Amino acid sequence: MVAFNHTSAGPAVFLLMGIPGLEQAHGWLAIPLCALYIVAVLGNSIILLIIRSEPSLQQPMYYFLSMLALTDLGLSASTLPTMLSIFLFNSQEVSVDACFAQLFSIHTFSIMESAVLLVMAFDRFVAIHMPLRYASILTNATVAKIGLALAVRSVLVMMPIPFLLRRLWFCLSNILSHSFCLHPDVMQLACSDRRINSAYGLFVVISTMGLDALLIVLSYVMIMMTVFSIASKEERLKALSTCVSHICAVLLFYIPMIGISMIHRFEERASPLVSILMADVYVLAPPVMNPIVYSVKTQQIRRRIVQRFQKKKIPDKGRLRGLVLTGPASEPSFIPA
């Protein structure tokens, strides 16, 4: 089924793809999908709430973590409408304008997440290599400027993409390969000359995510050189332990991204099911797993979450047992970071 709008250069709508061969089970697949989105939204929202409400966590490292959580929320919100419409309501149609807006949003937040991971690597390098100058280098004003610069860069490099897509003539098909719109996927449907789109897309990837990945690797090379110069083995392990969560976040983001890029590059040899699943992992894994990783691996975050739940449970226990908690004993103990 191909719906064309003959008054414009392209189809009136695009058709998104669910999971081939499992169309009858989309209703059941919507249950774990909704659960993943709930985990992503709640997990990142809790991270933001904890950091905002705890003065001891209002430091550059946690400000950057807040940026990562906001980016993950944006990425989740970008894919949520079409994913749920397919799996809950079996509605595959998306208008051209909505599709272009979605791919702009997905790629913008992906570029932003890559940049946030880079500045988090820089933060760890400064903290380990120059601990005495850490507070003077990463001031609140500097962190705010970095966050603004990351957002502006992401928007500016993606802004030409929708306009470049509008100049293409889509006369082959309007069926996309995923449950959401991606620039390479939409571009492949064009039968007019798409060399400019392809070249600009490659430029965006290399100048943003490619450069970010290279700088992250260089940051960790310098971190390792600094760590191995520390005499005490215990101090070396302590320094490296502060990087574990960030390394997990980097792997969660870049491994699926590289995988889907390779699939689009060699799509003729790849199974459609592999392509779809890899794309779903690319957009779902970071928002779902990042708050879990940071909650488990970052002691300060974990302590504050536990304390929050303890504050809610103590009054309930007191009422159940008929006890009145007064004085210092009713307050949870404060454990410094």
ABEGO torsion letter per residue (X at the ends): XBBBBAABBEBABBBBBBBBGAAAAAAAAAAAAAAAAAAAAAAAAAAAAAAAABAAABBAAAAAAAAAAAAAAAAAAAAAAAAAAAAAAGBABBBAAAAAAAAAAAAAAAAAAAAAAAAAAAAAAAAAABAAAAAAABBAAAAAAAAAAAAAAAAAAAAAAAAAAAABBBAABABBABABBBAAAAAAABABBAAAAAAAAAAAAAABAAAAAAAAAAAAAAAAAAAAABABAAAAAAAAAAAAAAAAAAAAAAAAAAAAAAAAAAAAABBAAAAAAAAAAAAAAAAAAAAAAAAAABAAAAAAAAAAAAAAAAAAAAAAAGBBBBEAAABBBBBBX
